Amino acid sequence: MTFFAALILLPLIEVSLFIAIGGELGIFRTLLLLAAAGFAGGFILKTQGLNTILAMQAVARRGQVPLQQMFDGFCLVLAGVLLILPGFFTDFLSFALMVPPIRALLRQELIRRYGLPEMTAADESVIDAEFHRIDVERITKDE
């Protein structure tokens, strides 16, 4: 039910903001502001995405599962989708998802609300080792 409500409310919010901001700034400045927000958001999304990928690789090199970085990556993909949609409200949501402290708050709220495990998991009981197969029959023949 919430999805359908959002599907109906989102265009109404966007149209209302277009009318309000367009009435104050004029249509040309309003469209220019939307274009500038799109370009700025694309640049921020690119740099945040690169930082997330680098952080994911660093965590994976330590032998841990990069759950936190995967969540950040999901948020950045969602921010990219919201940035593509024309409108001020979706741009605001997109920019909010691009800010690392806001993503951390969202992650903690999801963990608290839905009882999800912490996303910094590294199982310390895993032992990294090498092994060699020993042919027992050959050993007993040599003795």
N, C-alpha and C positions, 0 to 999 in steps of 0.2 A: 504493500500500500504506500509506503514511503517513497518508493521509486516513482510511482505514478504521480504522487503529489509534487515531487521535485520536477518531473517532466512537464507538469502544467505550470508550476510556479516560476521555473527558470526563465522562460521566455517573457513572462509578465514582468519579472524583476528587470530583465535586460531592456525591454522596451521602455519601462518607466525611467530607468537611468539614462537611456538615450534621449528621451524627451527632456528630462530635467537638465542634464549636462548640455545638450544641444541648445536648449533655451538660454542658458547662461553664456555659453562660449560661441555659439553659432555652429552651423553644420560643418564648415570647412575645418575649423579648429577641433571639433569633436572627432571627425574622421582622422585628422592628423594625430591627435592624441591616441586614438586606437592603434594606428599604424606604428607609432613610436613605442607603445607598450608592447606590441607584437615583436618588434625588432629587439628591444631591450630584453624581453622575456626569452627570446630565442638565444641570445647571447648568454644570459645567465643560465639557462637550461643546459647549454653546451658545456659551460665550465663546471657546473655542478655535476653533470653526468660524468664528465671525465674524472672529477675528484672521487665520485662514488665508485667508478670502475677501478681506479688505482687503490682505493681503500679495500675494495673487495679482493683484489689480487694480493694485497699485503696480508690480509687475514687468512686467506687460503694458503699462502706460503707458510704460515705458522701452523698449519694443519687444523685450523678451526673452520667451522661452517659460517660463512658470512651472512647470517640471518639479518642482522641490523642493516647491513649494506644492501641486501636484497630488498628489504622494506623501503629503504631510501630510494632505490632504483625504481620500485613500483610507484612511489609517490612522484618521482620525477617524470615517469611516463604519463601518469595521470595529469600532471601539471602541463605537459606538452599537449595533451589532448584538449585540456581546458583552454590553453593558449590559442589553439587553432580556432576554437569557437569564437565568433565575434561577440564582443560585449565587455562591459566594464566589470560586471560581477564575476564572470568567469576568469577574467584577467586577474582580479583581486585574489580569487581562490588559487589560481595558478601561482602567483607570486608568493602567496602564503606557503604553498607546498614546496617552494624552492628554498625556503629559509630553514637551515638545519635545526635550530632550536625549536621551531614550530613542528618539524617532523618528529623530533624527539618527544615533545609533549603529546603529539598524536599517538606515537608508538606506545608511550607509557599509559595513555588512556585506554587504548585497545587491550593492553595487557591487563590492566586493572578491571575493565568492564567485562571482558570475556574470559578471564582466567587463563590467558595464553601464557606459555612459558616465556621466561626472559629470553630476549633475542641476542644475548651475548654468550650463548652456550659454547663451551669447549669441554669435551669430556676428558677429564684429566686421568681417567682410568685406562685410556688407550695407550698401549705400549707399541712404539715403532721399533721393529726389529727385522733382521735378515735371517734367513734360514737356508740350510742346505739339506738335501735328501741324502740319507745314508742307506746304502744297500746292506742290510743286515746279513743276508746270505753270503755275500762276498767277504764280509768281516769274519764270519765264523769259519769259512774255508781257509782263510789266511792263517788262522791260529792253529 
